[in-house]
């Protein structure tokens, strides 16, 4: 059974512990290759750190997480 992980900010931990995660990889990839600047505004406790952690692992090439 999947868990709801509250307060987890590391993408690798999220995937390894099999928590619920809405995959935004394709959307983030499209933003990164568009060569434009974006301001991503989100409310408090809405996944900003987790999204940046996902981008870090994307650039590190850890394909097994995706």
N, C-alpha and C positions, 0 to 999 in steps of 0.2 A: 504494500500500500504506500502511495506517495505521501510525503509529509508537507505541511505548510511550514516552511522555514522562515521564522521571523528574526530579523536582525542580522542575517547572514549577508555579507558584502563581497564574498569571494565566489566567483563563478565556478571555479573548479570544485570547491566544497559543495556548492549547490548541486552540481551534476553528480558528483560521487555519492552524495547522500540521497539522491533520487527525490529531490524536492520538486514541487510544482514550479514550472518556469514557462513563461510565454516566450517562445523563440522569436527574437527580433533580429537574428543574424542577417538575413537577407536585406531587411530594411536598413540596418546600420551599414552594411556593405555598400548599398546604393548611395547612402549619404557620403560615405568616405571616398568613393570614386568619382563623385560629381564635381570635384574641384571648386566647391563653393563653401562659404562660411555659414554655419547654422548656429543659432542660439537655442539650445534645448532647455526649455523652462519646464520644471516639474515641481509639484508640491513636495513638501517635506515628507520623508520616509516613503518615497515613490520610486526607488530603484535607480537613482543616479549613480551611486557607487558601484552597484552590481553591473550596470550597463558599461561603465568604464572598465571594470574588471573583465567583462566579456570581450571588449575591444582589445585589451592587453593580451589575452590568450589567443585571440584571432591573429594578431600580429606576430605572436611568438610561434605560431604554426602548430599549435597543439590540436591537431585534427580529430583526435579521439574524443574530444569533448563535444564536438559538433556532430 
